């Protein structure tokens, strides 16, 4: 597990306090692994049980002191609000993953199924030189996964029409791919290298496509697109092989699925499926990736969840006012654990989060 800051368990700053607490003065607490009532109580009890720091005349319990610090007797709600508003440090704009110019349309076009990442297939020139190599063209994606994606906080691309949160009521996003462009990764049926032998190859089929409503994503389809495309059959008699994969997040701003939903968007779309499997392009009439409301209707989708260990620093000033700062994190991307033990299933994960 990576920790990027060396922080003592607690720091006591001897000054006068206006808050009616057993610990007088400003102080800091370090919450290990997560921000919760349990970790806050554990950290505060070390101060509370210190005979040098605790005011002998104070009769408050630990819970009463914490209620004073959090401004509410509902400690769980107080902690959730405190850490949901934590200082996250230097967050990473999503566009920086794919392109140096944040004003460039590359990221938007990519999520709609375009750009050379989606449209090209590796070719060997007459000289024997390989060109349009996905691992070279998208090398930045692999580097980002090994660095900021796994221990930073990526900003949700709310400015893209695919991911406007005020229109993302289900709290879930999904990608669907109809093509495999990369050989040698044991995924899909792009198996032989390369040129014409790997054009229009299929990803691993994990769902059935039911219909595409072209009115759902006006910012991602050609102007004037209208109507519903119904896919009555499957496989060769219908849409062919389709692979869909998504993720869901909690309404709770302190939940890891919410705080790191953009990290998960990167992982699902750019890393796990594009560079690791070669899955690309969009289903006709819909974006490649978007909030679920804009995507095609399918029978199911695979799912990835965020598991993370975090360290928070809680600062309490001389007035008893608390603030939080995220000081380190270590993210793992795993198959979703869903309701009723239905795992790796987007619908079951979303139902578990809202229960």
C-alpha positions in Angstrom: 0.0 0.0 0.0 1.3 3.4 -0.9 1.3 6.4 1.5 2.8 9.5 0.1 3.0 11.7 3.1 4.7 11.1 6.4 2.2 12.2 9.1 2.3 11.6 12.8 -0.7 10.0 14.4 -1.7 13.2 16.1 -0.3 16.7 16.6 -1.2 18.8 19.6 -0.8 22.6 19.3 -0.9 24.2 22.7 -3.1 27.3 22.5 -6.3 28.4 24.2 -9.7 27.0 23.1 -13.1 28.5 23.0 -14.9 25.2 22.3 -16.2 23.3 25.4 -13.9 20.3 24.8 -11.9 18.1 27.1 -8.9 18.8 24.8 -8.0 22.5 24.9 -6.3 24.1 22.0 -6.0 23.3 18.3 -5.1 19.8 17.3 -4.9 17.4 14.4 -6.0 13.8 14.0 -5.0 11.2 11.4 -7.7 8.8 10.2 -6.2 5.7 8.7 -7.8 3.6 5.9 -11.1 5.6 5.8 -13.0 8.5 7.1 -15.6 7.1 9.5 -17.0 7.5 13.0 -14.8 4.5 14.1 -11.5 5.9 12.8 -12.3 9.4 14.2 -13.1 8.0 17.6 -10.0 5.9 17.6 -7.8 8.9 16.8 -9.5 11.2 19.2 -9.4 8.7 22.1 -5.6 8.8 22.0 -5.8 12.5 22.9 -8.7 12.0 25.3 -6.8 9.4 27.3 -3.7 11.4 27.5 -3.5 12.8 31.0 -1.3 15.7 30.0 -3.6 16.9 27.2 -7.0 16.3 28.8 -8.6 18.9 31.0 -9.1 17.3 34.4 -12.2 19.3 35.1 -13.9 18.1 31.9 -16.7 15.5 32.2 -17.6 15.1 28.6 -17.5 11.7 27.0 -15.6 11.1 23.8 -18.9 11.1 21.9 -19.9 14.5 23.4 -16.6 16.0 22.4 -17.0 14.7 18.9 -20.5 16.0 18.7 -19.2 19.5 19.6 -16.5 19.2 17.0 -18.8 18.0 14.2 -21.6 20.3 15.2 -24.2 17.5 15.4 -25.2 14.7 17.7 -25.5 12.5 14.7 -21.8 11.5 14.5 -22.2 9.4 11.4 -23.8 12.3 9.4 -21.3 14.7 10.8 -18.3 12.7 9.7 -19.8 12.0 6.3 -20.3 15.7 5.7 -16.9 16.6 7.0 -15.0 14.2 4.8 -17.3 14.7 1.8 -16.1 18.3 1.9 -12.4 17.4 2.4 -9.6 19.2 0.7 -8.6 16.7 -2.0 -5.4 18.4 -3.0 -4.3 18.7 -6.6 -7.0 16.9 -8.6 -6.4 15.9 -12.2 -8.6 17.2 -15.0 -9.8 14.3 -17.1 -8.6 15.8 -20.4 -5.0 15.6 -19.2 -5.2 11.9 -19.4 -5.6 11.8 -23.2 -4.4 15.1 -24.5 -2.2 18.0 -23.4 -4.6 20.7 -24.5 -7.7 20.7 -22.1 -9.7 22.7 -24.7 -9.2 19.9 -27.3 -12.2 17.9 -28.3 -10.2 14.7 -28.3 -11.7 13.3 -25.0 -15.3 14.1 -26.1 -14.8 12.5 -29.5 -13.2 9.5 -27.9 -16.2 8.9 -25.7 -18.5 9.2 -28.7 -16.5 6.4 -30.5 -14.1 8.5 -32.6 -10.4 9.5 -32.7 -7.5 7.4 -33.9 -7.6 5.4 -30.6 -10.9 3.9 -31.8 -10.7 4.1 -35.6 -7.3 2.7 -36.5 -5.9 -0.8 -36.7 -2.3 -1.7 -36.5 -0.6 -1.9 -39.9 2.8 -3.2 -41.1 4.4 -1.1 -43.8 6.4 -2.5 -46.7 9.5 -1.6 -44.8 8.5 -4.0 -42.0 7.8 -1.1 -39.6 4.6 -1.3 -37.5 2.4 1.8 -37.4 -0.9 2.7 -35.7 0.2 0.6 -32.7 -2.4 1.1 -29.9 0.1 0.4 -27.1 2.3 3.2 -28.6 -0.4 5.7 -29.5 -2.1 5.3 -26.1 1.0 4.8 -24.0 0.0 7.7 -21.8 -3.0 5.6 -20.6 -0.8 2.9 -19.3 1.5 5.4 -17.5 -1.5 7.1 -16.0 -2.9 3.9 -14.6 0.4 3.2 -12.8 0.4 6.6 -11.3 -2.4 9.2 -10.8 -5.3 6.8 -11.5 -4.2 4.6 -8.6 -3.3 7.2 -6.0 -4.8 10.5 -7.2 -8.3 12.0 -7.6 -9.4 12.5 -11.2 -12.0 15.2 -11.9 -15.4 14.0 -13.3 -15.8 15.4 -16.8 -19.2 17.0 -16.0 -18.7 19.6 -18.9 -19.0 16.8 -21.5 -22.6 16.1 -22.5 -22.0 12.4 -22.0 -21.4 12.9 -18.2 -23.5 15.8 -17.0 -24.3 14.9 -13.4 -27.6 16.8 -13.3 -28.8 14.5 -16.0 -27.2 11.3 -14.6 -30.0 10.4 -12.1 -29.3 6.7 -12.0 -25.7 7.3 -10.7 -24.2 4.9 -13.2 -22.2 5.0 -16.4 -21.5 2.4 -19.0 -19.5 1.8 -22.2 -20.5 -0.6 -25.0 -18.1 -1.7 -27.7 -18.8 -3.6 -30.9 -15.1 -4.0 -32.1 -11.8 -5.5 -31.1 -8.8 -3.8 -32.7 -5.8 -5.4 -30.8 -4.3 -8.9 -31.2 -2.3 -10.8 -28.7 -4.2 -9.9 -25.5 -6.4 -13.0 -25.2 -9.6 -10.9 -25.5 -12.0 -10.7 -28.4 -11.4 -12.4 -31.8 -8.8 -10.1 -33.2 -6.3 -12.9 -33.0 -4.1 -12.7 -36.2 -1.7 -9.8 -36.8 -2.8 -7.5 -38.6 -4.0 -5.3 -41.4 -7.1 -6.9 -43.0 -7.1 -9.9 -40.7 -8.0 -7.7 -37.7 -10.6 -5.4 -39.2 -14.2 -5.6 -38.0 -13.3 -8.2 -35.4 -15.5 -8.7 -32.4 -15.1 -8.3 -28.6 -16.1 -11.0 -26.2 -19.9 -11.0 -26.2 -21.3 -10.4 -22.7 -24.8 -9.0 -23.4 -27.7 -8.7 -25.8 -28.5 -5.4 -27.5 -32.2 -4.6 -27.3 -32.7 -1.1 -28.7 -31.0 2.2 -29.4 -32.9 5.4 -28.8 -31.1 8.1 -30.9 -32.9 10.8 -29.0 -31.2 9.9 -25.7 -27.8 11.5 -26.5 -28.2 14.5 -28.8 -24.7 15.7 -28.0 -23.2 12.5 -29.3 -25.0 11.6 -32.5 -25.2 13.5 -35.8 -27.5 16.4 -35.9 -31.0 15.4 -37.1 -30.7 11.8 -35.8 -34.0 10.5 -34.6 -35.9 7.4 -33.9 -35.4 4.0 -32.2 -33.4 1.1 -33.6 -34.8 -2.2 -32.4 -32.5 -5.3 -32.3 -34.9 -8.3 -32.1 -32.3 -11.0 -32.5 -28.8 -11.7 -31.2 -25.4 -12.5 -32.5 -25.2 -13.2 -36.2 -28.9 -12.8 -36.6 -28.9 -9.5 -34.8 -26.4 -6.9 -33.6 -23.4 -9.3 -33.5 -21.0 -9.5 -30.6 -21.3 -6.6 -28.1 -19.4 -6.0 -24.8 -20.7 -3.6 -22.2 -19.1 -2.7 -18.9 -20.0 0.0 -16.4 -19.9 1.3 -12.8 -22.2 2.9 -10.3 -21.7 5.4 -7.4 -23.3 6.3 -4.2 -25.2 9.6 -3.5 -22.9 9.9 -0.4 -20.1 12.3 -1.3 -17.8 10.6 1.2 -18.3 7.2 -0.4 -15.3 5.9 -2.4 -17.5 5.1 -5.4 -18.5 8.8 -5.6 -15.2 10.4 -4.8 -13.3 8.2 -7.4 -16.0 7.7 -10.0 -13.8 9.6 -12.6 -10.9 7.2 -11.8 -13.3 4.4 -12.5 -14.4 6.0 -15.7 -10.8 6.1 -16.9 -10.1 2.5 -15.8 -13.1 1.0 -17.5 -13.0 2.9 -20.7 -9.4 3.7 -21.5 -7.3 1.2 -19.6 -9.0 -2.0 -18.9 -10.9 -2.3 -22.2 -9.0 -0.2 -24.7 -5.3 -0.7 -24.0 -5.7 -4.1 -22.3 -8.3 -5.7 -24.6 -8.4 -3.5 -27.7 -12.2 -2.9 -27.4 -13.3 0.2 -29.4 -15.9 2.1 -31.3 -19.6 2.9 -30.5 -22.9 1.2 -31.3 -24.5 3.1 -34.1 -26.9 5.9 -32.8 -25.3 6.1 -29.3 -22.1 7.2 -27.6 -19.4 4.7 -26.8 -19.5 5.7 -23.1 -21.9 7.9 -21.2 -24.3 8.0 -18.2 -26.7 5.1 -18.4 -29.6 7.3 -19.4 -27.9 8.0 -22.8 -26.8 4.5 -23.5 -28.4 1.6 -25.5 -30.8 -0.7 -23.7 -29.0 -4.0 -23.1 -29.8 -7.1 -21.1 -26.8 -6.8 -18.7 -23.4 -5.2 -18.2 -20.2 -6.2 -16.4 -19.2 -3.8 -13.6 -16.1 -2.5 -11.8 -16.0 -1.0 -8.3 -13.4 1.1 -6.5 -11.8 -0.3 -3.3 -9.5 2.2 -1.6 -7.5 2.8 1.5 -7.3 6.5 2.4 -5.7 8.7 5.0 -7.3 11.9 6.2 -6.0 14.6 8.4 -8.6 16.3 10.6 -7.7 19.7 11.9 -9.6 21.3 14.8 -8.9 24.9 15.4 -9.1 26.9 18.7 -12.8 27.5 18.2 -13.5 23.8 17.9 -14.1 24.0 14.1 -13.0 20.9 12.1 -11.8 20.6 8.6 -10.6 17.6 6.7 -7.8 16.9 4.1 -7.1 13.8 2.1 -3.4 13.1 2.5 -3.0 9.8 0.7 -4.9 7.0 -1.1 -4.3 3.6 -2.6 -6.9 2.5 -5.1 -7.7 -1.0 -6.4 -10.2 -1.7 -9.3 -12.2 -4.9 -8.7 -15.2 -6.7 -10.1 -18.4 -5.3 -8.4 -19.9 -7.0 -5.5 -23.6 -6.8 -6.1 -26.9 -7.3 -4.3 -27.7 -10.9 -3.3 -24.1 -11.9 -4.2 -24.7 -11.2 -7.9 -21.2 -10.0 -8.7 -19.7 -8.3 -11.8 -23.2 -7.1 -12.7 -23.9 -3.4 -13.0 -27.7 -3.6 -12.2 -27.0 -5.5 -9.0 -24.3 -3.1 -7.9 -26.6 -0.1 -8.5 -29.4 -1.8 -6.5 -27.0 -2.5 -3.6 -25.9 1.1 -3.5 -29.5 2.5 -3.2 -30.9 -0.1 -0.8 
